[in-house]
Protein backbone atom coordinates (compact mmCIF):
# COMPACT_ATOMS: atom_id res chain seq x y z
CA UNK A 1 0.00 0.00 0.00
CA UNK A 2 1.49 3.28 -1.05
CA UNK A 3 1.59 6.39 1.13
CA UNK A 4 -1.12 8.23 -0.78
CA UNK A 5 -3.66 5.41 -0.33
CA UNK A 6 -2.71 5.01 3.31
CA UNK A 7 -3.13 8.78 3.88
CA UNK A 8 -6.59 8.73 2.21
CA UNK A 9 -7.67 5.88 4.51
CA UNK A 10 -6.45 7.70 7.62
CA UNK A 11 -8.19 10.93 6.59
CA UNK A 12 -11.40 9.03 5.81
CA UNK A 13 -11.25 7.23 9.17
CA UNK A 14 -10.65 10.49 11.05
CA UNK A 15 -13.52 12.13 9.16
CA UNK A 16 -15.83 9.22 9.99
CA UNK A 17 -14.86 9.37 13.67
CA UNK A 18 -15.45 13.13 13.79
CA UNK A 19 -18.82 12.72 12.05
CA UNK A 20 -19.81 9.93 14.47
CA UNK A 21 -18.76 12.04 17.46
CA UNK A 22 -20.79 14.99 16.12
CA UNK A 23 -23.82 12.73 15.62
CA UNK A 24 -23.55 11.34 19.15
CA UNK A 25 -23.21 14.83 20.59
CA UNK A 26 -26.23 16.05 18.60
CA UNK A 27 -28.30 13.11 19.88
CA UNK A 28 -27.28 13.79 23.47
CA UNK A 29 -28.13 17.48 23.12
CA UNK A 30 -31.50 16.59 21.59
CA UNK A 31 -32.29 14.31 24.55
CA UNK A 32 -31.14 17.00 27.00
CA UNK A 33 -33.33 19.64 25.31
CA UNK A 34 -36.31 17.28 25.55
CA UNK A 35 -35.71 16.85 29.28
CA UNK A 36 -35.36 20.58 29.72
CA UNK A 37 -38.61 21.25 27.85
CA UNK A 38 -40.47 18.65 29.90
CA UNK A 39 -39.05 20.09 33.11
CA UNK A 40 -40.02 23.60 32.03
CA UNK A 41 -43.58 22.50 31.27
CA UNK A 42 -43.78 20.86 34.68
CA UNK A 43 -42.39 23.91 36.49
CA UNK A 44 -44.84 26.12 34.59
CA UNK A 45 -47.70 23.99 35.94
CA UNK A 46 -46.28 24.25 39.44
CA UNK A 47 -45.96 28.02 39.04
CA UNK A 48 -49.62 28.23 37.97
CA UNK A 49 -50.64 26.43 41.16
CA UNK A 50 -48.91 29.25 43.07
CA UNK A 51 -50.72 32.04 41.21
CA UNK A 52 -52.84 34.07 43.64
CA UNK A 53 -56.28 32.77 42.62
CA UNK A 54 -55.31 29.10 42.55
CA UNK A 55 -53.11 29.41 45.63
CA UNK A 56 -56.10 30.86 47.48
CA UNK A 57 -58.26 27.87 46.48
CA UNK A 58 -55.52 25.48 47.66
CA UNK A 59 -55.24 27.38 50.93
CA UNK A 60 -59.01 27.34 51.52
CA UNK A 61 -59.17 23.61 50.83
CA UNK A 62 -56.28 23.04 53.22
CA UNK A 63 -57.93 25.10 55.95
CA UNK A 64 -61.35 23.48 55.48
CA UNK A 65 -59.92 19.96 55.54
CA UNK A 66 -57.47 20.42 58.40
CA UNK A 67 -59.24 22.70 60.89
CA UNK A 68 -61.61 21.70 63.66
CA UNK A 69 -62.55 25.10 65.00
CA UNK A 70 -65.60 27.29 64.52
CA UNK A 71 -64.13 29.29 61.64
CA UNK A 72 -64.55 26.31 59.31
CA UNK A 73 -68.09 27.36 58.33
CA UNK A 74 -66.84 30.73 57.06
CA UNK A 75 -64.00 29.03 55.15
CA UNK A 76 -66.42 26.55 53.55
CA UNK A 77 -68.65 29.42 52.49
CA UNK A 78 -65.68 31.21 50.91
CA UNK A 79 -64.75 28.03 49.07
CA UNK A 80 -68.34 27.47 47.88
CA UNK A 81 -68.50 31.06 46.60
CA UNK A 82 -65.24 30.77 44.65
CA UNK A 83 -66.11 31.67 41.05
CA UNK A 84 -66.65 28.78 38.64
CA UNK A 85 -63.86 30.06 36.38
CA UNK A 86 -61.31 29.70 39.18
CA UNK A 87 -62.57 26.25 40.18
CA UNK A 88 -62.39 25.14 36.52
CA UNK A 89 -58.83 26.43 36.25
CA UNK A 90 -57.88 24.64 39.46
CA UNK A 91 -59.27 21.28 38.30
CA UNK A 92 -57.93 21.87 34.78
CA UNK A 93 -54.42 22.23 36.16
CA UNK A 94 -54.58 18.69 37.55
CA UNK A 95 -55.97 17.42 34.27
CA UNK A 96 -52.95 18.91 32.50
CA UNK A 97 -50.67 17.05 34.90
CA UNK A 98 -52.68 13.92 34.14
CA UNK A 99 -52.10 14.49 30.43
CA UNK A 100 -48.37 14.82 31.02
CA UNK A 101 -48.45 11.50 32.85
CA UNK A 102 -50.43 9.83 30.04
CA UNK A 103 -47.94 11.09 27.48
CA UNK A 104 -45.03 9.81 29.54
CA UNK A 105 -43.63 13.27 30.17
CA UNK A 106 -43.76 12.90 33.95
CA UNK A 107 -43.82 9.86 36.21
CA UNK A 108 -46.80 9.21 38.49
CA UNK A 109 -44.56 9.40 41.57
CA UNK A 110 -43.30 12.86 40.56
CA UNK A 111 -46.82 14.06 39.77
CA UNK A 112 -47.96 12.78 43.15
CA UNK A 113 -45.10 14.47 44.95
CA UNK A 114 -45.81 17.85 43.36
CA UNK A 115 -49.60 17.83 42.86
CA UNK A 116 -51.18 14.75 44.43
CA UNK A 117 -51.81 16.26 47.84
CA UNK A 118 -53.76 19.19 46.38
CA UNK A 119 -55.78 17.06 43.96
CA UNK A 120 -56.75 14.49 46.60
CA UNK A 121 -57.83 17.15 49.09
CA UNK A 122 -59.84 18.94 46.39
CA UNK A 123 -61.57 15.70 45.43
CA UNK A 124 -62.48 15.02 49.08
CA UNK A 125 -63.73 18.53 49.92
CA UNK A 126 -67.54 18.81 49.47
CA UNK A 127 -67.58 22.60 49.79
CA UNK A 128 -65.34 22.90 46.70
CA UNK A 129 -67.92 20.97 44.67
CA UNK A 130 -70.96 22.74 46.13
CA UNK A 131 -72.93 25.01 43.88
CA UNK A 132 -72.31 25.34 40.20
CA UNK A 133 -69.81 22.55 39.53
CA UNK A 134 -70.82 18.92 39.00
CA UNK A 135 -68.13 16.58 40.26
CA UNK A 136 -69.64 13.61 38.41
CA UNK A 137 -69.68 15.36 35.04
CA UNK A 138 -68.13 13.46 32.17
CA UNK A 139 -65.85 16.45 31.63
CA UNK A 140 -64.05 15.88 34.94
CA UNK A 141 -63.27 12.21 34.29
CA UNK A 142 -59.55 12.84 33.83
CA UNK A 143 -59.49 14.76 37.09
CA UNK A 144 -61.19 11.88 38.90
CA UNK A 145 -58.81 9.40 37.23
CA UNK A 146 -55.84 11.56 38.26
CA UNK A 147 -57.08 11.57 41.86
CA UNK A 148 -57.46 7.77 41.85
CA UNK A 149 -53.91 7.40 40.53
CA UNK A 150 -52.57 9.87 43.07
CA UNK A 151 -54.33 7.99 45.89
CA UNK A 152 -52.70 4.80 44.63
CA UNK A 153 -49.29 6.51 44.56
CA UNK A 154 -49.96 7.91 48.02
CA UNK A 155 -50.75 4.41 49.29
CA UNK A 156 -47.47 3.13 47.84
CA UNK A 157 -45.62 5.87 49.71
CA UNK A 158 -47.42 4.99 52.92
CA UNK A 159 -46.48 1.32 52.51
CA UNK A 160 -42.84 2.27 51.95
CA UNK A 161 -42.91 4.48 55.03
CA UNK A 162 -44.58 1.73 57.06
CA UNK A 163 -41.98 -0.81 55.96
CA UNK A 164 -39.24 1.61 57.08
CA UNK A 165 -40.86 2.10 60.48
CA UNK A 166 -41.77 -1.55 61.01
CA UNK A 167 -39.43 -3.68 58.88
CA UNK A 168 -40.27 -6.92 60.72
CA UNK A 169 -44.03 -6.47 60.20
CA UNK A 170 -43.67 -5.84 56.47
CA UNK A 171 -41.46 -8.92 56.06
CA UNK A 172 -44.01 -11.05 57.90
CA UNK A 173 -46.83 -9.64 55.79
CA UNK A 174 -44.85 -10.38 52.60
CA UNK A 175 -44.30 -13.97 53.77
CA UNK A 176 -48.04 -14.37 54.47
CA UNK A 177 -48.88 -13.05 51.00
CA UNK A 178 -46.35 -15.41 49.44
CA UNK A 179 -47.88 -18.40 51.27
CA UNK A 180 -51.38 -17.45 50.09
CA UNK A 181 -50.32 -16.78 46.48
N, C-alpha and C positions, 0 to 999 in steps of 0.2 A: 504494500500500500504506500503510495507516494505521499509526500507531505501535504500537497494541496487537498487531496481527498480526505486525509486525516484531519486537517484543519476545518474542512467543511462539516465533517461529522461532529467535531467538538463544538463548533459554532451552532449547529443545529440542535445538539443536545442541550447546550446552555440556553438557547432560545426556548426550547420546549420546557425546561425546568423553570425558567422565568415566567413563561405563560401559565404553567400549572400553579406556581406560587401565587400569581396574580388572580387566577380563578378561585383558588382556595380562600384567599383574602377577601375577595368580593363576596363569596358565599357566606363567610363568617360575618362580614359587615351587614349583609342582607338579613341574616338571622338576628343580629344584634339590634338592627333598626326595628324589626318586627317586635322584639321584646320591648324596646323602648316605647313603641306606639301603643302596645297593649297596656303597658304600665301607665302611660299618660292617660289613656282612656279610663283606666281604673281610678287613677288619682282625680280625674275630672269628676267622676261619679261621687267620690268621697267628698270632694270640695262642694259639690251641689248639696250633699246632705248637711253641710255646715252653713249653707246660706241661711240668712235670718228666718225666712218663713218656714223652711223645712226643719231647721234647728229648733224652732219654737214648737213645732208639732212633736218632734222627738222628745223635747223636754217635758211637754204636757203629758205625753204618754208615759214617760218615766215616772213623773210625779203621781199620776193617777194610779199606776200599777204598784208603786212602792210605798205609798203613804197610807197611814191608818188614822190620820187625824180628821178633824171636822172640816178642814179646808178642801177635802177631796171633792165635795159636791160642786164647789165653785170651779175647780180645775176641770171636772167632767163637763160642766156647762161650757167652759171656754173651748174645750176640745170638740164638743158637739157643734158649736157655733163656728168652728173653723170653716172658712169658705170651701166649697166643693173643688174649686180650681186648685187650691193648695193641697187638699187631700188627694186629688188625682195625681198631682205632681209627686207627692210623697210615695204613693203606691207605684206609680210609673217608674220611679227611680229603682225600686227593687225589681221590677220587671226587666229593666235594662240590665241589671246585674245578672238576672236569670238568663237573659239572652247571651250574655258574655260566657256564662257557664255552658250553655247549650252549644255554643260555637267553639268551645274549647279554648277560649281566650283567658279564662281564669278557672282555677280549681275550686271545687265546692268547699274545701277547707279554708281557702283564702277568702272566698265570698262570705263564709260563715263568720270568720274572724272579724271582717270589716263591717258587715252589714246584717248578719244573722240576728243578732240581739235586737236590733231595731225592728226588723221585719216580724219576728216572732211576737214581740210585745204589741206591735200594731195589730197583728192578727187576733190577739187575745184580749184586746181592749174594746169592750162594747160601745163605749162613748165615742170612739173614733168612727164607728160604723153607724151611729145613730143619725137619723135625719135623712139626708138626700143622697146617700150612697149605699148601694145594694151589694153587700159582701158576696152574695151568692151569684152575682151576675156572671154570665159567660165571659165577659170582658176582663174579669179579674182572675181567670183561671191560672194564668202564669204566675200571678202573685201568690195564689194559694199553693200552687205546686212549689214555688220557691220556698215558702214557709215550711212546707212538709219536708223538703230537702234540708233546710237549715235545722229543723228539729232533729232530723236524723243525724246530721253532722254534730249537733250539740250533744246528742246522746252518745256518739262515739267519743267525744271529748270527755264526757262524764265517766264513761267506762275506763278510759285511759287514766284519768285522775284517780278513780277508785282503785284501779290495779296498782297505782303508785303508792296509795295510802295503805292498802291492805293486800300486799302481794300474795300472802298465803291463801286468802279467800279466793282471789281470782284464779289461782292455780287449781284449787279444789273445784271451783265451778267449771273450769275448763275440763278437768278430768271427768266430772259428772256428765258434761255434754258429750264427751268422747265416748263414754260408756253407753249412753243412750243412742248415739248416732251410729 
